[in-house]
Amino acid sequence: MMRRPLIKTLLYGVITLGVVGFLYELINKPTSLLRTIGFTVLFLVIFYVFFNYILRPGQSGQQSKEYIRAVKQSKSRLRERTQKQADVRSLKKSKRPNKLQTMKKRKETQLTVIEGKKGKKKIGPFSRKRGTSQVPAKSAHVL
């Protein structure tokens, strides 16, 4: 249970040291701070360009046109489907009988009992009956 406050304390300590270091650099060496920030931004831009354009190239023009056409088709199909469902719902609501009629129509369900093998004894570690303890008899070893 002490782990959570320890992690929180360490996190606050690291953040505090970072703020103190930032203020120290800002007061004593502002040019070094600006250079560090510039290199960080440059590195992030290079990483972004490398990741988006080299590792994962964009789709070609033909592929993007086909994709846009497929998206439009799926949207139109979805729109048609939802309109049909709305029409069916409105028809069902208008034809819906009241609750008393539906309760009268329902039948009692037929339940069947499936008999198991109650008389057979099982052999194994989990075959014990509740409330009884089966302790194996001690065997006498003769030396």
Backbone as CSV, one residue per row, in Angstrom:
resi,resn,N_x,N_y,N_z,CA_x,CA_y,CA_z,C_x,C_y,C_z
1,MET,0.815,-1.196,0.000,0.000,0.000,0.000,0.861,1.263,0.000
2,MET,2.106,1.159,0.381,2.988,2.313,0.444,3.539,2.672,-0.930
3,ARG,3.297,1.833,-1.916,3.898,2.044,-3.226,3.336,3.280,-3.918
4,ARG,2.023,3.484,-3.839,1.398,4.608,-4.520,1.934,5.952,-4.016
5,PRO,1.989,6.215,-2.719,2.556,7.494,-2.269,4.036,7.640,-2.636
6,LEU,4.773,6.529,-2.684,6.181,6.592,-3.051,6.330,7.035,-4.503
7,ILE,5.531,6.472,-5.386,5.589,6.850,-6.801,5.175,8.304,-6.979
8,LYS,4.125,8.703,-6.248,3.670,10.090,-6.332,4.765,11.042,-5.864
9,THR,5.438,10.689,-4.778,6.514,11.527,-4.249,7.666,11.620,-5.239
10,LEU,8.037,10.492,-5.832,9.112,10.509,-6.828,8.725,11.345,-8.043
11,LEU,7.486,11.234,-8.487,7.019,12.012,-9.641,7.088,13.505,-9.341
12,TYR,6.599,13.903,-8.164,6.668,15.319,-7.791,8.118,15.785,-7.670
13,GLY,8.992,14.926,-7.185,10.406,15.275,-7.077,11.042,15.506,-8.437
14,VAL,10.742,14.626,-9.403,11.306,14.774,-10.750,10.772,16.048,-11.403
15,ILE,9.485,16.325,-11.237,8.910,17.550,-11.819,9.537,18.782,-11.181
16,THR,9.719,18.750,-9.878,10.341,19.884,-9.191,11.768,20.105,-9.678
17,LEU,12.549,19.027,-9.813,13.920,19.173,-10.326,13.922,19.719,-11.756
18,GLY,12.962,19.306,-12.565,12.882,19.816,-13.929,12.591,21.308,-13.959
19,VAL,11.669,21.757,-13.112,11.345,23.194,-13.059,12.544,23.988,-12.554
20,VAL,13.224,23.462,-11.527,14.407,24.157,-10.993,15.493,24.235,-12.065
21,GLY,15.723,23.149,-12.793,16.736,23.159,-13.850,16.375,24.114,-14.977
22,PHE,15.091,24.165,-15.336,14.642,25.088,-16.385,14.867,26.533,-15.962
23,LEU,14.490,26.864,-14.722,14.691,28.237,-14.231,16.177,28.577,-14.138
24,TYR,17.015,27.646,-13.720,18.459,27.876,-13.645,19.032,28.190,-15.031
25,GLU,18.629,27.361,-16.018,19.111,27.598,-17.390,18.600,28.939,-17.916
26,LEU,17.346,29.266,-17.600,16.764,30.527,-18.080,17.498,31.734,-17.503
27,ILE,17.895,31.649,-16.238,18.568,32.778,-15.588,20.042,32.836,-15.961
28,ASN,20.761,31.729,-15.911,22.209,31.734,-16.091,22.648,31.596,-17.543
29,LYS,22.005,30.726,-18.338,22.429,30.479,-19.716,21.222,30.478,-20.656
30,PRO,20.636,31.634,-20.933,19.441,31.659,-21.789,19.719,31.188,-23.226
31,THR,20.917,31.433,-23.745,21.216,30.997,-25.111,21.294,29.467,-25.190
32,SER,21.851,28.863,-24.166,21.908,27.406,-24.125,20.506,26.811,-24.048
33,LEU,19.628,27.455,-23.287,18.244,26.997,-23.176,17.537,27.104,-24.525
34,LEU,17.709,28.209,-25.212,17.087,28.379,-26.530,17.623,27.356,-27.531
35,ARG,18.919,27.089,-27.480,19.508,26.099,-28.368,18.939,24.703,-28.088
36,THR,18.807,24.351,-26.801,18.243,23.050,-26.434,16.801,22.929,-26.912
37,ILE,16.016,23.975,-26.723,14.616,23.954,-27.185,14.567,23.847,-28.704
38,GLY,15.451,24.573,-29.389,15.490,24.502,-30.855,15.832,23.108,-31.352
39,PHE,16.830,22.474,-30.744,17.189,21.109,-31.151,16.048,20.126,-30.880
40,THR,15.351,20.312,-29.777,14.227,19.429,-29.453,13.126,19.570,-30.493
41,VAL,12.794,20.798,-30.844,11.752,21.020,-31.861,12.202,20.462,-33.206
42,LEU,13.445,20.675,-33.575,13.971,20.152,-34.832,13.908,18.623,-34.854
43,PHE,14.294,17.996,-33.760,14.233,16.542,-33.677,12.795,16.045,-33.827
44,LEU,11.838,16.695,-33.174,10.434,16.283,-33.275,9.902,16.428,-34.698
45,VAL,10.299,17.507,-35.391,9.854,17.706,-36.777,10.443,16.616,-37.674
46,ILE,11.723,16.324,-37.508,12.358,15.280,-38.319,11.705,13.924,-38.045
47,PHE,11.442,13.626,-36.790,10.787,12.372,-36.431,9.390,12.286,-37.055
48,TYR,8.632,13.376,-37.022,7.281,13.406,-37.592,7.330,13.159,-39.098
49,VAL,8.230,13.852,-39.787,8.353,13.684,-41.242,8.790,12.258,-41.576
50,PHE,9.765,11.758,-40.869,10.256,10.402,-41.114,9.147,9.379,-40.904
51,PHE,8.395,9.525,-39.830,7.355,8.549,-39.520,6.206,8.610,-40.519
52,ASN,5.752,9.803,-40.867,4.572,9.927,-41.719,4.849,9.739,-43.202
53,TYR,6.017,10.132,-43.688,6.248,10.088,-45.131,7.171,8.960,-45.580
54,ILE,8.015,8.479,-44.710,8.946,7.434,-45.121,8.481,6.064,-44.645
55,LEU,8.168,5.922,-43.361,7.742,4.616,-42.855,6.317,4.266,-43.278
56,ARG,5.461,5.269,-43.348,4.058,5.021,-43.682,3.656,5.971,-44.812
57,PRO,4.006,5.634,-46.037,3.696,6.560,-47.131,2.192,6.683,-47.322
58,GLY,1.777,7.852,-47.795,0.353,8.111,-48.013,-0.182,7.323,-49.189
59,GLN,-1.484,7.299,-49.299,-2.111,6.577,-50.394,-1.917,7.359,-51.692
60,SER,-1.862,6.626,-52.777,-1.744,7.308,-54.064,-3.091,7.939,-54.411
61,GLY,-3.106,8.772,-55.425,-4.317,9.476,-55.826,-5.447,8.524,-56.201
62,GLN,-5.139,7.475,-56.950,-6.158,6.517,-57.380,-6.761,5.786,-56.183
63,GLN,-5.905,5.385,-55.258,-6.405,4.680,-54.079,-7.306,5.579,-53.241
64,SER,-6.938,6.831,-53.082,-7.747,7.722,-52.257,-9.106,7.990,-52.920
65,LYS,-9.140,8.088,-54.269,-10.419,8.279,-54.957,-11.321,7.070,-54.754
66,GLU,-10.737,5.880,-54.871,-11.526,4.663,-54.658,-12.016,4.579,-53.216
67,TYR,-11.184,4.986,-52.294,-11.568,4.953,-50.893,-12.730,5.914,-50.636
68,ILE,-12.648,7.114,-51.181,-13.714,8.096,-50.990,-15.019,7.595,-51.592
69,ARG,-14.947,6.967,-52.761,-16.143,6.420,-53.395,-16.748,5.299,-52.535
70,ALA,-15.906,4.444,-51.979,-16.391,3.358,-51.123,-17.049,3.907,-49.859
71,VAL,-16.484,4.972,-49.291,-17.064,5.583,-48.098,-18.438,6.152,-48.422
72,LYS,-18.571,6.810,-49.580,-19.868,7.367,-49.973,-20.893,6.259,-50.161
73,GLN,-20.480,5.156,-50.785,-21.404,4.043,-50.987,-21.863,3.470,-49.653
74,SER,-20.940,3.263,-48.733,-21.326,2.674,-47.451,-22.238,3.617,-46.676
75,LYS,-22.000,4.913,-46.762,-22.876,5.869,-46.079,-24.277,5.847,-46.674
76,SER,-24.369,5.777,-48.018,-25.690,5.744,-48.642,-26.425,4.453,-48.280
77,ARG,-25.703,3.328,-48.241,-26.338,2.066,-47.837,-26.831,2.129,-46.397
78,LEU,-26.034,2.721,-45.533,-26.421,2.850,-44.137,-27.658,3.733,-44.013
79,ARG,-27.687,4.825,-44.768,-28.834,5.722,-44.748,-30.096,4.983,-45.208
80,GLU,-29.988,4.201,-46.300,-31.134,3.442,-46.807,-31.589,2.419,-45.766
81,ARG,-30.647,1.742,-45.145,-30.978,0.714,-44.168,-31.700,1.316,-42.965
82,THR,-31.230,2.465,-42.480,-31.872,3.086,-41.321,-33.259,3.594,-41.680
83,GLN,-33.447,4.070,-42.924,-34.778,4.508,-43.345,-35.732,3.322,-43.403
84,LYS,-35.270,2.174,-43.926,-36.113,0.987,-43.984,-36.468,0.516,-42.581
85,GLN,-35.499,0.535,-41.663,-35.761,0.111,-40.297,-36.771,1.035,-39.634
86,ALA,-36.680,2.338,-39.890,-37.624,3.286,-39.318,-39.027,3.020,-39.857
87,ASP,-39.143,2.711,-41.159,-40.445,2.405,-41.740,-41.033,1.147,-41.120
88,VAL,-40.201,0.122,-40.945,-40.666,-1.137,-40.346,-41.117,-0.898,-38.908
89,ARG,-40.384,-0.093,-38.174,-40.760,0.197,-36.790,-42.102,0.909,-36.721
90,SER,-42.302,1.872,-37.601,-43.573,2.593,-37.568,-44.732,1.670,-37.913
91,LEU,-44.523,0.724,-38.858,-45.566,-0.242,-39.183,-45.841,-1.164,-38.002
92,LYS,-44.793,-1.607,-37.324,-44.963,-2.490,-36.175,-45.722,-1.789,-35.056
93,LYS,-45.425,-0.504,-34.833,-46.098,0.222,-33.771,-47.586,0.382,-34.074
94,SER,-47.923,0.588,-35.338,-49.329,0.777,-35.680,-50.099,-0.534,-35.588
95,LYS,-49.452,-1.670,-35.847,-50.111,-2.975,-35.805,-49.974,-3.666,-34.454
96,ARG,-49.292,-3.066,-33.512,-48.986,-3.716,-32.244,-50.257,-3.875,-31.391
97,PRO,-50.582,-5.099,-30.954,-51.742,-5.288,-30.094,-51.429,-4.838,-28.669
98,ASN,-52.465,-4.664,-27.872,-52.221,-4.213,-26.510,-51.650,-5.347,-25.664
99,LYS,-51.221,-5.035,-24.451,-50.501,-6.005,-23.617,-51.385,-7.155,-23.176
100,LEU,-52.664,-6.912,-22.945,-53.555,-7.975,-22.493,-53.682,-9.064,-23.549
101,GLN,-53.787,-8.670,-24.813,-53.910,-9.655,-25.880,-52.651,-10.513,-25.985
102,THR,-51.480,-9.901,-25.842,-50.247,-10.673,-25.945,-50.090,-11.615,-24.768
103,MET,-50.556,-11.214,-23.587,-50.461,-12.093,-22.424,-51.385,-13.293,-22.568
104,LYS,-52.534,-13.117,-23.196,-53.467,-14.216,-23.389,-52.924,-15.225,-24.395
105,LYS,-52.201,-14.743,-25.387,-51.693,-15.616,-26.441,-50.536,-16.486,-25.973
106,ARG,-49.808,-16.058,-24.968,-48.624,-16.798,-24.537,-49.011,-18.122,-23.910
107,LYS,-48.247,-19.135,-24.229,-48.454,-20.454,-23.650,-47.415,-20.663,-22.554
108,GLU,-47.739,-21.580,-21.662,-46.728,-21.941,-20.678,-45.690,-22.803,-21.375
109,THR,-44.450,-22.596,-21.061,-43.396,-23.359,-21.719,-43.350,-24.761,-21.168
110,GLN,-43.037,-25.696,-22.019,-42.942,-27.096,-21.624,-41.523,-27.346,-21.141
111,LEU,-41.390,-27.712,-19.881,-40.080,-27.987,-19.313,-39.911,-29.490,-19.157
112,THR,-38.758,-29.973,-19.503,-38.487,-31.401,-19.346,-37.323,-31.585,-18.393
113,VAL,-37.380,-32.659,-17.630,-36.311,-32.960,-16.681,-35.412,-34.007,-17.309
114,ILE,-34.142,-33.747,-17.302,-33.179,-34.697,-17.858,-32.573,-35.442,-16.689
115,GLU,-32.774,-36.741,-16.675,-32.252,-37.569,-15.588,-30.777,-37.853,-15.828
116,GLY,-30.016,-37.799,-14.764,-28.594,-38.102,-14.867,-28.299,-39.473,-14.293
117,LYS,-27.052,-39.789,-14.169,-26.628,-41.076,-13.618,-26.369,-40.894,-12.139
118,LYS,-27.413,-40.986,-11.366,-27.269,-40.737,-9.935,-26.718,-41.941,-9.185
119,GLY,-26.987,-43.145,-9.671,-26.602,-44.338,-8.945,-25.151,-44.731,-9.110
120,LYS,-24.481,-44.253,-10.141,-23.102,-44.657,-10.396,-22.151,-43.899,-9.494
121,LYS,-21.150,-44.610,-8.976,-20.109,-43.963,-8.187,-18.999,-43.504,-9.113
122,LYS,-18.502,-42.335,-8.840,-17.395,-41.814,-9.636,-16.101,-42.114,-8.902
123,ILE,-15.075,-42.365,-9.669,-13.771,-42.602,-9.089,-12.874,-41.451,-9.503
124,GLY,-12.325,-40.765,-8.547,-11.446,-39.647,-8.873,-11.337,-38.704,-7.699
125,PRO,-10.537,-37.673,-7.816,-10.296,-36.769,-6.693,-11.494,-35.873,-6.378
126,PHE,-12.377,-35.638,-7.342,-13.478,-34.713,-7.130,-14.808,-35.434,-6.940
127,SER,-14.790,-36.688,-6.604,-16.015,-37.462,-6.529,-16.585,-37.530,-5.118
128,ARG,-16.047,-36.808,-4.175,-16.506,-36.847,-2.800,-17.896,-36.242,-2.668
129,LYS,-18.709,-36.818,-1.823,-20.013,-36.242,-1.534,-19.829,-35.186,-0.467
130,ARG,-20.751,-34.240,-0.419,-20.663,-33.191,0.580,-20.918,-33.753,1.963
131,GLY,-20.186,-33.272,2.925,-20.409,-33.638,4.309,-19.692,-34.904,4.729
132,THR,-19.163,-35.649,3.796,-18.457,-36.872,4.171,-16.991,-36.689,3.891
133,SER,-16.194,-37.238,4.726,-14.756,-37.149,4.488,-14.246,-38.542,4.188
134,GLN,-13.531,-38.654,3.135,-12.978,-39.940,2.749,-11.481,-39.916,3.029
135,VAL,-11.104,-40.528,4.120,-9.695,-40.581,4.475,-9.207,-41.980,4.147
136,PRO,-8.164,-42.098,3.361,-7.688,-43.424,3.034,-7.149,-44.135,4.263
137,ALA,-7.381,-45.442,4.278,-6.920,-46.233,5.427,-5.406,-46.281,5.436
138,LYS,-4.833,-46.246,6.640,-3.377,-46.276,6.760,-2.888,-47.701,6.551
139,SER,-1.882,-47.822,5.786,-1.340,-49.156,5.552,-0.106,-49.330,6.413
140,ALA,0.025,-50.508,6.963,1.150,-50.783,7.839,2.325,-51.280,6.997
141,HIS,3.415,-50.607,7.138,4.618,-51.004,6.410,5.503,-51.830,7.345
142,VAL,5.923,-52.944,6.853,6.781,-53.804,7.645,8.194,-53.656,7.113
143,LEU,9.113,-53.376,8.012,10.499,-53.213,7.599,11.321,-54.401,7.923
